[in-house]
């Protein structure tokens, strides 16, 4: 009886912590329905993508880091500054991104297609001119490639540092290759197929990058202005510093946020690992599916 009471208490505490963590991260809605049928799912149910994207703490760090990375491209930053309300509703934008990633990672082909269609439809209205007079369009395949590559780089490197397990080189390459599917459907130009190609693609963008005035505003807001609650502000600042540390040194220089290696190794990295571990106790990643000889299927012919 006592053992059962303790189990019930721990489960209630876990569920309460689960809700608080999701709310603090801006995930106020339930994620899209999960599809584990290999024939009906959009992504490989046995793949590495589900491991990486299923780890909430490392995805929070990587997702925030990808925002910092993306704002270095003046065209991407102009689109955000002119067509979004990120300062009025920062968690709303994070929720939309999280739901898109969830749909294309864990959803069925139908739910993923609907999520991709919504993004492409929204992008039709995101176009204009930057402060220096250059035209931009959110559906530009080249600009889509920049966004795709920054997200892959940050998600992968964040998982390698703060995720539940370390990926082998082959698994890291497989993750990049698995993401080609969604990149193609979004209209990305020449998406990378492995880590080497991913790093090369990011380097090829360097001549186009600089931190615009809108980028400075976004950098400072995301670094300091997302929340006013003391506890959340402390956690947010920790995640911000850890996200900066994942950026290449040249990207940190562009942003003006070069991190101190000693403080990163001795303070921020260990603290973020502890935070990630605690987060997984409340929100454990789904177990990896193992290939069976006859995978179950609900699909009929």
BELDA-V356145 format. One record per backbone hydrogen bond with DSSP energy under -0.5 kcal/mol. CO is the residue of the C=O (numbers start at 0). NH is the residue of the N-H. If there is no record, write none. Layout:
# BELDA-V356145
co/nh
CO/NH
CO/NH
This chain:
# BELDA-V356145
co/nh
0/4
1/5
2/6
3/7
4/8
5/9
6/10
7/11
8/12
9/13
10/14
11/15
12/16
13/17
14/18
15/19
16/20
17/21
18/22
19/23
20/24
21/26
22/25
25/27
33/35
35/37
36/39
36/40
39/108
42/44
43/46
44/288
47/50
47/51
48/52
49/53
51/54
53/55
54/58
55/59
56/60
57/61
58/62
59/63
60/64
61/65
62/66
63/67
64/68
65/69
66/70
68/71
69/72
71/73
71/209
72/76
73/77
74/78
75/79
76/80
77/81
78/82
79/83
84/87
84/88
88/92
89/93
90/94
91/95
92/96
93/97
94/98
95/99
96/100
97/101
98/102
99/103
100/104
101/105
101/106
102/106
105/34
106/41
106/42
107/111
108/112
109/113
110/114
111/115
112/116
113/117
114/118
115/119
116/120
117/121
118/122
119/123
120/123
121/124
122/125
124/126
125/137
127/135
129/132
133/129
135/127
136/139
139/143
140/144
140/188
141/145
142/146
143/147
144/148
145/149
146/150
147/151
148/152
149/153
150/154
151/155
152/156
153/157
154/158
155/159
156/160
157/161
158/162
167/171
168/172
169/173
170/174
171/175
172/176
173/177
174/178
176/179
177/180
178/182
179/183
180/184
181/185
182/186
182/187
183/186
187/189
193/197
194/198
195/199
196/200
197/201
198/202
199/203
200/204
201/204
202/205
204/207
204/208
205/208
207/73
209/211
211/215
212/216
213/217
214/218
215/219
216/220
217/221
218/222
219/223
219/224
220/224
228/232
229/233
230/234
231/235
232/236
233/237
234/238
235/239
236/240
237/241
238/242
239/243
240/244
241/245
242/245
242/246
243/246
247/250
247/251
248/252
249/253
250/254
251/255
251/256
258/260
259/263
260/264
261/265
262/266
262/267
263/268
266/270
267/271
268/272
269/273
270/274
271/275
272/276
273/277
274/278
275/279
276/280
277/281
278/282
291/294
295/37
